[in-house]
Amino acid sequence: MIEVKDNTLVFSFPEIHERATCSMSFRRNLYFPEKYRSYKLPPSLGNFPLHRVEDYADRLPRRWGVQGGFFLPRYRSETLWISFSCGSGAYPMAVKVASGDVDALTGKPFRTALTGRRQDYLLAPLQPWLDSFCVEEGVTRQFAAKRPGAGPGSEDQLTADSQPGALQIVVYPMKSARYGMLGAEWFDIQDLGGDWYTGLVGGDGLVPEDPMDYGAYYEDLHGIDAWEHDAGLRCFVHVLNSAQYRTVTGCAPPQDPPDADLYRGCGLPWQEQWLSNRRPPNEAWRTG
């Protein structure tokens, strides 16, 4: 079951275990210059609001109605990162994320199934967030449909049939028998911050000095057989610009767009292209 609670996606698997839940929120963030390969994640600007596609199906592209899922509004001057949590039960989850049809961890075409050939999934709740997706070996980009002043989004450059702005998320719970075998240290990970869990991997394939550097993730030491491969839940999260969001909902996004003062206060460059947030929406996207 997938539902939204307080602008947070909640994946639950009561048929597997009563504690088998995984929550994720989509946090507002600022763009960082491309030249920065590694940085500390900045403070969240708050959660993006989430809406169910089915509640606005007559105003959205037809394929979205078939896929279902949720959508959020994003100003051109902001990007996002994803926060993960598995509650007090710390029930392990294997989480796959794609930007368009591109796997966020490998930069390869996205497949919903788990594979043991190369780890293409994250390990929650050890992984507290994901702030970027891979576009090639050792190169990651922040999540965004299109960077201001640039060409098509990176996912469009990698595959012809990608869906710009859409995130795909698939969550697989651990087998209940394996969960029952976990030692006491696993349930202390929220206090330990994952420091006891070795096998960290960076975006360039090397162990980073800081496990939560840009593009870093945890290696799965449980093994590919620890997961319920037939119980995965898949969800699409679509991204609308502010004008599209107003057309669909009749309201402006509830959050204020990041402005030049906020960027300068964080020591980041402001791009004048972001001033075009108020341009009229392209009607073509509604009939896709």
Backbone as CSV, one residue per row, in Angstrom:
resi,resn,N_x,N_y,N_z,CA_x,CA_y,CA_z,C_x,C_y,C_z
1,MET,0.842,-1.184,0.000,0.000,0.000,0.000,0.886,1.246,0.000
2,ILE,0.494,2.254,-0.805,1.213,3.520,-0.863,0.224,4.640,-0.560
3,GLU,0.547,5.487,0.372,-0.319,6.599,0.717,0.523,7.818,1.082
4,VAL,-0.142,8.964,1.161,0.514,10.204,1.543,0.019,10.639,2.911
5,LYS,0.956,10.925,3.807,0.636,11.438,5.124,1.533,12.648,5.390
6,ASP,0.920,13.792,5.569,1.678,15.024,5.843,2.762,15.255,4.794
7,ASN,2.368,15.159,3.524,3.283,15.370,2.395,4.471,14.420,2.418
8,THR,4.249,13.223,2.934,5.266,12.184,2.968,4.697,10.910,2.369
9,LEU,5.443,10.289,1.444,5.023,9.010,0.876,5.307,7.899,1.873
10,VAL,4.323,7.053,2.105,4.482,5.936,3.036,4.198,4.635,2.294
11,PHE,5.207,3.766,2.221,5.073,2.433,1.642,4.936,1.450,2.798
12,SER,3.887,0.649,2.799,3.693,-0.311,3.881,3.406,-1.694,3.306
13,PHE,3.892,-2.709,4.026,3.770,-4.099,3.588,3.242,-4.947,4.747
14,PRO,1.979,-4.769,5.150,1.457,-5.510,6.297,1.420,-7.019,6.085
15,GLU,1.388,-7.446,4.812,1.385,-8.885,4.541,2.759,-9.505,4.812
16,ILE,3.807,-8.682,4.874,5.162,-9.164,5.158,5.450,-9.092,6.655
17,HIS,5.196,-7.901,7.229,5.456,-7.709,8.660,4.767,-6.419,9.093
18,GLU,4.312,-6.383,10.323,3.617,-5.193,10.822,4.534,-3.974,10.898
19,ARG,5.846,-4.186,10.978,6.793,-3.082,11.045,7.345,-2.689,9.670
20,ALA,6.939,-3.389,8.640,7.515,-3.170,7.313,6.916,-1.923,6.663
21,THR,7.459,-0.776,7.011,7.038,0.501,6.426,8.270,1.314,6.050
22,CYS,8.114,2.120,5.019,9.190,2.996,4.576,8.581,4.328,4.169
23,SER,9.100,5.408,4.724,8.586,6.742,4.427,9.642,7.553,3.692
24,MET,9.186,8.389,2.783,10.114,9.288,2.103,9.434,10.610,1.814
25,SER,10.173,11.670,2.001,9.686,13.010,1.712,10.609,13.653,0.698
26,PHE,10.080,14.629,-0.007,10.810,15.304,-1.072,11.113,16.721,-0.597
27,ARG,12.374,16.984,-0.335,12.798,18.210,0.320,13.269,19.242,-0.703
28,ARG,12.889,20.470,-0.468,13.302,21.576,-1.331,14.775,21.895,-1.085
29,ASN,15.462,22.255,-2.160,16.894,22.478,-2.076,17.310,23.506,-3.125
30,LEU,18.544,23.972,-3.040,19.094,24.939,-3.986,20.056,24.255,-4.947
31,TYR,20.253,24.867,-6.107,21.229,24.360,-7.061,22.647,24.671,-6.612
32,PHE,23.530,23.711,-6.817,24.945,23.921,-6.572,25.677,23.963,-7.910
33,PRO,26.735,24.765,-8.009,27.483,24.820,-9.265,28.010,23.456,-9.659
34,GLU,28.065,23.199,-10.969,28.499,21.907,-11.476,29.925,21.560,-11.039
35,LYS,30.741,22.577,-10.798,32.153,22.308,-10.492,32.330,21.654,-9.134
36,TYR,31.292,21.713,-8.262,31.412,21.107,-6.947,31.053,19.629,-7.034
37,ARG,32.022,18.751,-6.845,31.792,17.316,-6.946,31.311,16.715,-5.631
38,SER,31.575,17.375,-4.507,31.197,16.835,-3.206,30.913,17.989,-2.255
39,TYR,29.838,17.875,-1.465,29.508,18.924,-0.516,28.576,18.369,0.543
40,LYS,28.478,19.064,1.634,27.534,18.698,2.683,26.127,19.101,2.252
41,LEU,25.167,18.252,2.543,23.796,18.576,2.188,23.340,19.789,2.987
42,PRO,22.781,20.812,2.333,22.347,22.012,3.043,21.056,21.761,3.804
43,PRO,20.705,22.649,4.713,19.442,22.489,5.438,18.259,22.440,4.479
44,SER,17.266,21.641,4.820,16.074,21.539,3.990,15.288,22.843,4.033
45,LEU,14.713,23.211,2.898,13.821,24.359,2.838,12.375,23.950,3.095
46,GLY,12.176,22.713,3.540,10.839,22.196,3.792,10.436,21.169,2.749
47,ASN,9.337,20.480,3.016,8.853,19.453,2.094,8.080,20.064,0.940
48,PHE,8.227,19.459,-0.239,7.326,19.787,-1.326,5.946,19.226,-1.011
49,PRO,4.876,19.940,-1.374,3.533,19.372,-1.209,3.301,18.266,-2.232
50,LEU,2.605,17.221,-1.838,2.305,16.098,-2.726,0.808,16.003,-2.955
51,HIS,0.427,15.728,-4.207,-0.977,15.554,-4.569,-1.141,14.253,-5.341
52,ARG,-2.289,13.615,-5.187,-2.567,12.383,-5.919,-2.967,12.700,-7.354
53,VAL,-2.386,11.986,-8.305,-2.721,12.173,-9.710,-4.203,11.931,-9.951
54,GLU,-4.779,10.934,-9.315,-6.173,10.574,-9.575,-7.135,11.695,-9.189
55,ASP,-6.734,12.578,-8.291,-7.620,13.676,-7.898,-7.695,14.768,-8.959
56,TYR,-6.756,14.777,-9.910,-6.714,15.808,-10.953,-6.530,15.181,-12.330
57,ALA,-6.971,13.937,-12.484,-6.691,13.175,-13.703,-7.204,13.859,-14.966
58,ASP,-8.334,14.599,-14.879,-8.898,15.231,-16.071,-8.089,16.449,-16.515
59,ARG,-7.118,16.889,-15.715,-6.307,18.061,-16.052,-4.838,17.714,-16.285
60,LEU,-4.517,16.431,-16.285,-3.144,15.973,-16.409,-2.984,15.107,-17.655
61,PRO,-1.749,14.894,-18.126,-1.535,14.021,-19.282,-2.159,12.649,-19.071
62,ARG,-2.697,12.094,-20.137,-3.412,10.829,-20.023,-2.537,9.705,-19.488
63,ARG,-1.254,9.701,-19.894,-0.393,8.608,-19.424,-0.178,8.670,-17.915
64,TRP,-0.264,9.876,-17.328,-0.144,9.981,-15.881,-1.315,9.284,-15.194
65,GLY,-2.501,9.407,-15.784,-3.654,8.735,-15.207,-3.503,7.232,-15.211
66,VAL,-2.850,6.710,-16.241,-2.605,5.271,-16.315,-1.568,4.853,-15.277
67,GLN,-0.519,5.647,-15.151,0.545,5.328,-14.195,0.111,5.555,-12.751
68,GLY,-0.749,6.540,-12.536,-1.113,6.907,-11.172,0.035,7.631,-10.491
69,GLY,0.053,7.566,-9.182,1.134,8.203,-8.436,0.775,9.584,-7.941
70,PHE,1.767,10.459,-7.874,1.614,11.750,-7.220,2.362,12.815,-8.020
71,PHE,2.096,14.071,-7.697,2.848,15.154,-8.330,3.138,16.244,-7.310
72,LEU,4.159,17.040,-7.621,4.562,18.134,-6.754,4.931,19.334,-7.616
73,PRO,4.851,20.550,-7.059,5.251,21.750,-7.807,6.682,22.155,-7.477
74,ARG,7.448,22.520,-8.511,8.826,22.944,-8.294,9.108,24.209,-9.090
75,TYR,9.562,25.252,-8.415,10.020,26.442,-9.118,11.337,26.145,-9.835
76,ARG,11.616,26.918,-10.867,12.844,26.700,-11.632,14.090,26.987,-10.807
77,SER,13.970,27.766,-9.771,15.125,28.127,-8.953,15.357,27.164,-7.794
78,GLU,14.676,26.032,-7.766,14.885,25.066,-6.696,14.968,23.656,-7.269
79,THR,15.632,22.793,-6.548,15.701,21.390,-6.897,15.265,20.591,-5.672
80,LEU,15.485,19.278,-5.681,14.984,18.480,-4.559,15.977,17.399,-4.173
81,TRP,15.816,16.922,-2.947,16.470,15.698,-2.501,15.440,14.864,-1.762
82,ILE,15.691,13.568,-1.668,14.721,12.629,-1.099,15.237,12.138,0.245
83,SER,14.381,12.222,1.257,14.708,11.766,2.602,14.025,10.426,2.873
84,PHE,14.762,9.466,3.488,14.231,8.130,3.759,14.153,7.865,5.260
85,SER,13.117,7.120,5.648,12.959,6.715,7.042,12.165,5.418,7.088
86,CYS,12.493,4.551,8.047,11.756,3.296,8.210,11.160,3.155,9.606
87,GLY,10.992,4.266,10.304,10.318,4.247,11.593,11.121,3.570,12.692
88,SER,10.492,3.448,13.857,11.172,2.886,15.022,11.517,1.417,14.831
89,GLY,10.802,0.709,13.944,11.102,-0.700,13.706,12.335,-0.921,12.870
90,ALA,12.811,0.145,12.190,14.010,0.076,11.344,13.961,-1.123,10.408
91,TYR,12.794,-1.369,9.822,12.647,-2.530,8.941,13.382,-2.243,7.635
92,PRO,14.372,-3.066,7.261,15.187,-2.775,6.079,14.385,-2.829,4.785
93,MET,14.697,-1.906,3.890,14.072,-1.827,2.585,15.138,-1.621,1.514
94,ALA,14.923,-2.237,0.361,15.732,-1.969,-0.815,14.943,-1.005,-1.687
95,VAL,15.517,0.163,-1.960,14.800,1.233,-2.648,15.490,1.549,-3.970
96,LYS,14.714,1.478,-5.060,15.221,1.840,-6.378,14.635,3.180,-6.782
97,VAL,15.457,4.047,-7.367,15.023,5.388,-7.769,15.511,5.646,-9.190
98,ALA,14.641,6.231,-10.007,15.016,6.626,-11.362,14.598,8.060,-11.606
99,SER,15.399,8.770,-12.384,15.036,10.085,-12.902,14.683,9.890,-14.367
100,GLY,13.407,10.067,-14.703,12.947,9.646,-16.019,13.042,8.139,-16.087
101,ASP,13.713,7.616,-17.092,13.932,6.179,-17.221,15.390,5.818,-16.971
102,VAL,16.099,6.648,-16.211,17.514,6.428,-15.939,17.704,6.084,-14.470
103,ASP,18.379,4.980,-14.207,18.635,4.557,-12.838,19.498,5.584,-12.128
104,ALA,19.058,6.026,-10.962,19.757,7.088,-10.238,21.133,6.662,-9.750
105,LEU,21.343,5.364,-9.496,22.615,4.916,-8.971,23.617,4.538,-10.058
106,THR,23.131,4.005,-11.182,24.043,3.482,-12.199,24.130,4.345,-13.445
107,GLY,23.131,5.186,-13.704,23.097,5.951,-14.936,22.685,5.123,-16.137
108,LYS,22.271,3.883,-15.909,21.842,2.981,-16.978,20.317,3.000,-17.098
109,PRO,19.763,2.432,-18.193,18.299,2.333,-18.297,17.708,1.644,-17.072
110,PHE,16.598,2.180,-16.597,16.017,1.727,-15.334,15.258,0.414,-15.501
111,ARG,15.484,-0.502,-14.569,14.732,-1.743,-14.475,14.142,-1.824,-13.079
112,THR,12.884,-2.206,-12.993,12.224,-2.215,-11.687,12.719,-3.346,-10.797
113,ALA,13.192,-4.447,-11.382,13.618,-5.598,-10.590,14.970,-5.346,-9.943
114,LEU,15.201,-5.998,-8.800,16.503,-5.962,-8.151,17.469,-6.882,-8.900
115,THR,18.708,-6.510,-8.937,19.719,-7.345,-9.590,20.956,-7.429,-8.719
116,GLY,21.609,-8.572,-8.736,22.797,-8.768,-7.938,24.074,-8.517,-8.696
117,ARG,23.969,-8.237,-10.021,25.178,-8.034,-10.825,25.901,-6.756,-10.422
118,ARG,25.174,-5.681,-10.263,25.719,-4.431,-9.750,24.627,-3.787,-8.923
119,GLN,24.954,-3.384,-7.723,23.914,-2.844,-6.856,23.302,-1.600,-7.472
120,ASP,22.001,-1.671,-7.731,21.282,-0.547,-8.318,20.142,-0.107,-7.419
121,TYR,20.309,-0.280,-6.114,19.284,0.105,-5.147,19.953,0.617,-3.881
122,LEU,19.171,1.371,-3.104,19.637,1.933,-1.833,19.149,1.077,-0.676
123,LEU,19.814,1.193,0.437,19.459,0.418,1.622,18.901,1.353,2.693
124,ALA,17.584,1.367,2.846,16.940,2.151,3.901,16.719,1.242,5.109
125,PRO,16.812,1.773,6.356,16.957,3.183,6.713,18.407,3.669,6.856
126,LEU,19.402,2.848,6.503,20.780,3.333,6.587,20.982,4.566,5.725
127,GLN,20.386,4.559,4.542,20.528,5.695,3.626,19.576,6.802,4.059
128,PRO,20.063,7.897,4.635,19.152,8.945,5.097,18.593,9.800,3.978
129,TRP,19.317,9.898,2.845,18.813,10.722,1.754,19.467,10.324,0.436
130,LEU,18.871,10.809,-0.652,19.460,10.736,-1.985,19.307,12.118,-2.596
131,ASP,20.437,12.734,-2.982,20.385,14.114,-3.448,20.780,14.275,-4.905
132,SER,21.031,13.157,-5.612,21.495,13.280,-6.985,21.275,11.974,-7.730
133,PHE,21.430,12.015,-9.040,21.359,10.793,-9.842,22.575,10.731,-10.759
134,CYS,22.961,9.520,-11.102,24.157,9.282,-11.902,23.848,9.492,-13.383
135,VAL,24.727,10.192,-14.090,24.571,10.365,-15.537,25.665,9.631,-16.308
136,GLU,26.784,9.357,-15.635,27.853,8.534,-16.190,28.773,8.169,-15.046
137,GLU,29.722,7.272,-15.294,30.592,6.800,-14.228,31.283,7.970,-13.537
138,GLY,31.038,8.125,-12.231,31.690,9.154,-11.451,31.095,10.534,-11.570
139,VAL,29.969,10.692,-12.310,29.354,12.010,-12.497,27.899,11.946,-12.056
140,THR,27.504,12.839,-11.147,26.129,12.889,-10.680,25.577,14.296,-10.861
141,ARG,24.248,14.400,-10.899,23.557,15.674,-11.049,22.438,15.753,-10.019
142,GLN,22.126,16.966,-9.600,20.975,17.158,-8.724,19.690,16.849,-9.475
143,PHE,18.662,16.443,-8.717,17.381,16.114,-9.328,16.701,17.378,-9.845
144,ALA,16.387,17.392,-11.127,15.665,18.503,-11.738,15.226,18.072,-13.121
145,ALA,14.087,18.601,-13.570,13.614,18.272,-14.905,14.489,18.911,-15.963
146,LYS,14.936,20.139,-15.729,15.794,20.843,-16.674,16.513,21.948,-15.934
147,ARG,17.813,22.054,-16.125,18.575,23.098,-15.455,18.390,24.418,-16.180
148,PRO,18.177,25.525,-15.468,17.966,26.818,-16.113,19.110,27.174,-17.049
149,GLY,18.756,27.627,-18.249,19.750,28.070,-19.197,20.467,26.934,-19.901
150,ALA,20.079,25.670,-19.615,20.753,24.526,-20.212,19.832,23.838,-21.202
151,GLY,20.333,22.792,-21.816,19.546,22.005,-22.754,18.643,21.046,-22.018
152,PRO,18.218,19.971,-22.694,17.333,18.997,-22.062,17.954,18.411,-20.810
153,GLY,17.095,17.937,-19.900,17.598,17.332,-18.678,18.487,16.140,-18.990
154,SER,19.347,15.778,-18.027,20.320,14.727,-18.277,19.660,13.416,-18.643
155,GLU,18.479,13.140,-18.052,17.821,11.890,-18.382,17.401,11.841,-19.842
156,ASP,17.077,13.013,-20.452,16.694,13.042,-21.862,17.881,12.736,-22.765
157,GLN,19.066,13.086,-22.323,20.246,12.841,-23.135,20.623,11.366,-23.135
158,LEU,20.132,10.610,-22.151,20.534,9.222,-22.027,19.573,8.246,-22.686
159,THR,18.313,8.600,-22.795,17.339,7.691,-23.369,16.256,8.475,-24.077
160,ALA,15.870,8.034,-25.238,14.949,8.799,-26.081,13.531,8.804,-25.547
161,ASP,13.129,7.751,-24.820,11.733,7.655,-24.391,11.564,7.967,-22.908
162,SER,12.476,8.747,-22.331,12.358,9.094,-20.918,11.236,10.090,-20.696
163,GLN,10.860,10.252,-19.445,9.766,11.146,-19.082,10.345,12.266,-18.229
164,PRO,10.687,13.405,-18.815,11.321,14.472,-18.059,10.488,14.880,-16.849
165,GLY,11.150,15.041,-15.726,10.470,15.509,-14.546,9.876,14.423,-13.682
166,ALA,9.742,13.181,-14.203,9.124,12.109,-13.436,10.183,11.311,-12.687
167,LEU,9.910,11.026,-11.430,10.732,10.122,-10.649,9.999,8.794,-10.532
168,GLN,10.723,7.706,-10.669,10.164,6.383,-10.426,10.803,5.826,-9.159
169,ILE,9.981,5.272,-8.283,10.465,4.722,-7.024,9.860,3.335,-6.841
170,VAL,10.704,2.361,-6.540,10.250,1.012,-6.247,10.856,0.589,-4.916
171,VAL,10.033,0.056,-4.024,10.480,-0.335,-2.687,10.220,-1.821,-2.482
172,TYR,11.259,-2.543,-2.028,11.165,-3.962,-1.708,11.473,-4.167,-0.230
173,PRO,10.597,-4.855,0.529,10.887,-5.114,1.943,11.813,-6.314,2.109
174,MET,12.481,-6.354,3.236,13.281,-7.531,3.583,12.344,-8.687,3.924
175,LYS,12.790,-9.918,3.690,12.013,-11.085,4.091,11.863,-11.089,5.611
176,SER,10.678,-11.428,6.071,10.405,-11.352,7.509,11.330,-12.263,8.309
177,ALA,11.681,-13.427,7.745,12.575,-14.339,8.460,13.957,-13.717,8.638
178,ARG,14.434,-12.998,7.615,15.738,-12.354,7.720,15.696,-11.193,8.703
179,TYR,14.567,-10.500,8.736,14.412,-9.400,9.695,14.508,-9.921,11.125
180,GLY,13.918,-11.090,11.372,13.956,-11.674,12.707,15.347,-12.116,13.134
181,MET,16.249,-12.251,12.178,17.614,-12.692,12.469,18.568,-11.525,12.716
182,LEU,18.110,-10.293,12.512,18.994,-9.141,12.678,19.403,-8.968,14.132
183,GLY,20.660,-8.592,14.343,21.161,-8.400,15.692,20.729,-7.072,16.288
184,ALA,21.016,-6.891,17.573,20.589,-5.696,18.293,21.206,-4.432,17.710
185,GLU,22.417,-4.560,17.117,23.076,-3.361,16.601,22.293,-2.734,15.459
186,TRP,21.547,-3.552,14.724,20.770,-3.004,13.605,19.739,-1.998,14.106
187,PHE,19.131,-2.277,15.230,18.064,-1.425,15.742,18.601,-0.181,16.436
188,ASP,19.909,-0.065,16.534,20.526,1.133,17.086,21.075,2.042,15.997
189,ILE,20.805,1.722,14.730,21.456,2.465,13.647,21.044,3.926,13.615
190,GLN,19.839,4.242,14.087,19.433,5.639,14.054,20.255,6.470,15.031
191,ASP,20.767,5.837,16.095,21.643,6.531,17.031,23.095,6.493,16.561
192,LEU,23.482,5.368,15.931,24.862,5.201,15.494,25.133,5.887,14.167
193,GLY,24.084,6.260,13.466,24.254,6.933,12.190,24.839,6.053,11.112
194,GLY,24.747,4.734,11.266,25.238,3.823,10.256,26.742,3.617,10.296
195,ASP,27.448,4.188,11.300,28.906,4.117,11.316,29.426,2.683,11.451
196,TRP,28.643,1.801,12.084,29.104,0.427,12.273,28.966,-0.391,10.999
197,TYR,28.212,0.109,10.043,27.890,-0.655,8.843,28.906,-0.323,7.757
198,THR,29.859,-1.216,7.507,30.934,-0.958,6.539,30.442,-1.204,5.121
199,GLY,31.248,-0.826,4.155,30.902,-1.060,2.764,30.289,0.139,2.088
200,LEU,30.761,1.333,2.410,30.236,2.543,1.801,30.797,2.723,0.395
201,VAL,29.963,3.204,-0.503,30.362,3.400,-1.892,30.069,4.824,-2.296
202,GLY,31.014,5.481,-2.986,30.814,6.842,-3.450,30.366,6.881,-4.891
203,GLY,29.986,8.061,-5.359,29.539,8.216,-6.722,30.613,7.852,-7.737
204,ASP,31.890,7.902,-7.346,32.975,7.553,-8.257,33.473,6.137,-8.033
205,GLY,32.741,5.340,-7.259,33.123,3.965,-7.013,34.133,3.795,-5.894
206,LEU,34.510,4.880,-5.204,35.468,4.829,-4.122,34.779,5.090,-2.791
207,VAL,35.391,4.634,-1.725,34.836,4.899,-0.395,35.086,6.358,-0.052
208,PRO,34.044,7.166,0.161,34.239,8.586,0.462,34.671,8.802,1.909
209,GLU,35.338,9.931,2.158,35.727,10.261,3.523,34.500,10.470,4.396
210,ASP,33.508,11.113,3.856,32.241,11.316,4.554,31.221,10.419,3.888
211,PRO,30.606,9.450,4.619,29.681,8.507,3.979,28.487,9.165,3.334
212,MET,28.184,10.402,3.697,27.038,11.061,3.084,27.473,12.174,2.141
213,ASP,28.657,12.017,1.543,29.057,12.926,0.483,28.092,12.812,-0.684
214,TYR,28.194,13.782,-1.572,27.360,13.843,-2.765,27.427,12.523,-3.531
215,GLY,26.305,11.838,-3.702,26.249,10.629,-4.494,26.674,9.360,-3.767
216,ALA,26.917,9.418,-2.433,27.358,8.233,-1.707,26.168,7.367,-1.322
217,TYR,26.415,6.050,-1.234,25.363,5.149,-0.785,25.998,3.939,-0.122
218,TYR,25.180,3.169,0.617,25.665,2.012,1.345,25.573,0.745,0.507
219,GLU,26.637,-0.051,0.568,26.634,-1.357,-0.081,25.717,-2.296,0.698
220,ASP,24.992,-3.157,-0.014,24.082,-4.100,0.624,24.851,-5.316,1.115
221,LEU,25.094,-5.382,2.414,25.786,-6.518,2.996,24.833,-7.643,3.368
222,HIS,23.527,-7.414,3.230,22.547,-8.471,3.492,22.514,-9.474,2.345
223,GLY,22.761,-9.005,1.132,22.725,-9.887,-0.029,21.402,-9.806,-0.772
224,ILE,21.445,-10.092,-2.054,20.283,-9.960,-2.919,19.146,-10.891,-2.520
225,ASP,19.457,-12.018,-1.848,18.424,-12.989,-1.463,17.675,-12.581,-0.198
226,ALA,18.054,-11.457,0.419,17.394,-11.026,1.658,16.061,-10.339,1.401
227,TRP,15.758,-10.022,0.126,14.613,-9.177,-0.179,13.449,-9.946,-0.786
228,GLU,12.255,-9.448,-0.529,11.031,-10.021,-1.109,10.861,-9.484,-2.528
229,HIS,11.392,-10.200,-3.492,11.413,-9.720,-4.872,10.022,-9.619,-5.488
230,ASP,9.070,-10.374,-4.967,7.714,-10.367,-5.539,6.771,-9.402,-4.830
231,ALA,7.282,-8.655,-3.873,6.408,-7.785,-3.073,6.669,-6.307,-3.303
232,GLY,7.443,-5.956,-4.317,7.797,-4.562,-4.535,6.616,-3.673,-4.869
233,LEU,6.652,-2.444,-4.400,5.645,-1.433,-4.718,6.292,-0.323,-5.532
234,ARG,5.643,0.047,-6.642,6.191,1.040,-7.559,5.340,2.303,-7.549
235,CYS,6.004,3.450,-7.641,5.281,4.717,-7.598,5.961,5.734,-8.509
236,PHE,5.145,6.553,-9.199,5.649,7.669,-9.995,5.408,8.972,-9.223
237,VAL,6.404,9.837,-9.236,6.248,11.173,-8.666,6.606,12.159,-9.776
238,HIS,5.607,12.891,-10.257,5.776,13.815,-11.369,6.060,15.222,-10.840
239,VAL,6.798,15.977,-11.633,7.180,17.332,-11.243,6.559,18.335,-12.205
240,LEU,5.774,19.270,-11.664,5.181,20.346,-12.449,5.911,21.643,-12.147
241,ASN,6.067,22.500,-13.168,6.572,23.827,-12.858,5.439,24.649,-12.252
242,SER,5.742,25.834,-11.789,4.758,26.621,-11.036,3.546,26.994,-11.891
243,ALA,3.768,27.290,-13.190,2.647,27.654,-14.053,1.746,26.459,-14.319
244,GLN,2.329,25.296,-14.552,1.539,24.083,-14.759,0.740,23.730,-13.510
245,TYR,1.365,23.880,-12.365,0.691,23.576,-11.102,-0.527,24.475,-10.913
246,ARG,-0.385,25.735,-11.263,-1.515,26.662,-11.141,-2.643,26.265,-12.101
247,THR,-2.291,25.832,-13.311,-3.299,25.401,-14.280,-4.069,24.192,-13.771
248,VAL,-3.368,23.247,-13.147,-3.988,22.005,-12.691,-4.813,22.216,-11.427
249,THR,-4.283,22.914,-10.456,-4.930,23.021,-9.147,-5.725,24.300,-8.952
250,GLY,-5.447,25.315,-9.778,-6.093,26.604,-9.596,-5.440,27.454,-8.524
251,CYS,-4.329,26.983,-7.968,-3.635,27.707,-6.901,-2.143,27.804,-7.217
252,ALA,-1.509,28.812,-6.664,-0.060,28.906,-6.763,0.570,27.894,-5.813
253,PRO,1.792,27.458,-6.070,2.467,26.577,-5.113,2.500,27.221,-3.737
254,PRO,2.282,26.450,-2.691,2.237,27.033,-1.341,3.581,27.567,-0.870
255,GLN,4.679,27.080,-1.446,5.986,27.563,-1.031,6.385,28.774,-1.869
256,ASP,7.160,29.672,-1.273,7.717,30.800,-2.011,8.956,30.336,-2.770
257,PRO,9.196,30.869,-3.974,10.384,30.457,-4.716,11.650,30.996,-4.060
258,PRO,12.732,30.223,-4.060,14.016,30.764,-3.580,14.395,31.995,-4.399
259,ASP,14.900,33.021,-3.740,15.252,34.241,-4.447,16.757,34.485,-4.397
260,ALA,17.171,35.582,-5.016,18.598,35.885,-5.116,19.242,36.053,-3.745
261,ASP,18.516,36.652,-2.805,19.084,36.868,-1.471,19.368,35.540,-0.771
262,LEU,18.456,34.577,-0.938,18.662,33.266,-0.315,19.890,32.580,-0.905
263,TYR,20.023,32.627,-2.234,21.190,32.033,-2.878,22.481,32.701,-2.413
264,ARG,22.485,34.027,-2.393,23.693,34.736,-1.985,24.020,34.454,-0.528
265,GLY,22.983,34.331,0.301,23.210,34.031,1.709,23.840,32.669,1.923
266,CYS,23.603,31.753,0.979,24.196,30.420,1.054,25.499,30.328,0.272
267,GLY,25.955,31.478,-0.271,27.198,31.484,-1.013,27.115,30.827,-2.369
268,LEU,25.919,30.846,-2.980,25.704,30.198,-4.266,25.336,31.232,-5.323
269,PRO,25.661,30.969,-6.588,25.355,31.934,-7.657,23.875,31.938,-8.008
270,TRP,23.363,33.102,-8.299,21.982,33.290,-8.746,21.980,33.419,-10.263
271,GLN,21.034,32.737,-10.940,20.957,32.804,-12.391,19.706,33.572,-12.801
272,GLU,19.878,34.538,-13.669,18.770,35.387,-14.069,17.676,34.614,-14.793
273,GLN,18.013,33.448,-15.368,16.989,32.669,-16.064,15.863,32.247,-15.131
274,TRP,16.147,32.206,-13.822,15.131,31.784,-12.880,14.010,32.804,-12.724
275,LEU,14.212,33.997,-13.233,13.177,35.027,-13.127,11.983,34.730,-14.020
276,SER,12.107,33.756,-14.918,11.028,33.452,-15.868,10.033,32.450,-15.317
277,ASN,9.928,32.342,-14.002,8.970,31.418,-13.396,7.533,31.714,-13.806
278,ARG,7.251,32.974,-14.135,5.867,33.357,-14.369,5.445,33.220,-15.832
279,ARG,6.290,32.639,-16.683,5.919,32.515,-18.080,4.699,31.602,-18.227
280,PRO,3.856,31.796,-19.257,2.657,30.973,-19.442,3.031,29.510,-19.635
281,PRO,2.209,28.571,-19.171,2.524,27.156,-19.326,2.412,26.717,-20.775
282,ASN,3.169,25.689,-21.116,3.059,25.072,-22.428,1.890,24.099,-22.404
283,GLU,0.870,24.360,-23.180,-0.343,23.542,-23.118,-0.118,22.127,-23.634
284,ALA,0.951,21.909,-24.406,1.145,20.598,-25.026,1.290,19.487,-23.991
285,TRP,1.855,19.820,-22.818,2.103,18.776,-21.815,0.816,18.176,-21.278
286,ARG,-0.302,18.891,-21.406,-1.554,18.402,-20.817,-2.162,17.265,-21.622
287,THR,-1.787,17.124,-22.882,-2.457,16.150,-23.740,-1.561,14.974,-24.108
288,GLY,-0.354,14.893,-23.473,0.634,13.890,-23.870,0.156,12.466,-23.730
